[in-house]
Amino acid sequence: MSITPESVGVLLESSDFGDRLRAVNQIRQLEPSIGFKLIQVAIQDSNPRVRYAAVSQLSTLGQQDLPQVATILRERLRDEETDVQAAAADSIGALQLTEVFDDLQQLYHTTSEWLVKFSIVATLGELGDNRAFGLLEEALKSDNELLQTAAIGSLGELGDDRAIQLLIPFATNPDWQIRYRVVQALAHLDHATGQATLETLAQDDMEQVAQEARNYLKK
């Protein structure tokens, strides 16, 4: 049976959440303009898994109407389900909706959910708003290493050379995965101090870190 807007619409009205979830997945096969209209139905679904799947798709379908999507995602940042809030943060970054930055920052400071904090920090680099620098600096001081790692990555993506002095202390972190992320972050920042740190990391005891640094130094 072929997938049509009508068949997807029927599934979205089903009492079985499995059907509704299947409908969200089928929306990927429709024209984006049609899919965007249908996905808005799923975003209001009573089941959090359906809402999560729908909000996640906004990272691509949202290009159809960015102002409307900004409003939708602001609302989903206040969703009762943690996963949906995290998906909303991801989509905000993917679509570079800088007008929603204040909402992301407020949620970071009010939520107790580490997953939501992680998603916000991880998406700020992609968001590309320099106002995020202070929030990322704050996340670097967290006692949660996953948050620290996400902040390191986002500081690199943000491309603000002020990050170099924040990143250098992590170049000697005992966790090689953090050192690896430092290499990737410094590679985005064009500064002699960062290059010197990359040269040091090219001699790292962990081969994965050393090789990554050498790869960037060759460019």
Buried (B, 14 or more C-beta within 10 A) or exposed (E): EEBEBEBBBEBBEEEEBEBBBBBBEBBEEBEBEBBBBBBBBBBEBEBBBBBBBBBBBBBBBBEBBEEEBBEBBBEBBEBEBBBBBBBBBBBBBBBBBBBBBEBBBEBBEEBEEEBBBBBBBBBBBBBEBEEBBEBBBBBBEBEBEBBBBBBBBBBBBBBBEEBBEBBBEBBEBEEBEBBBBBBBBBBBBEBEBBBEBBEEBBEBEBEEBBBBBBEBBEE
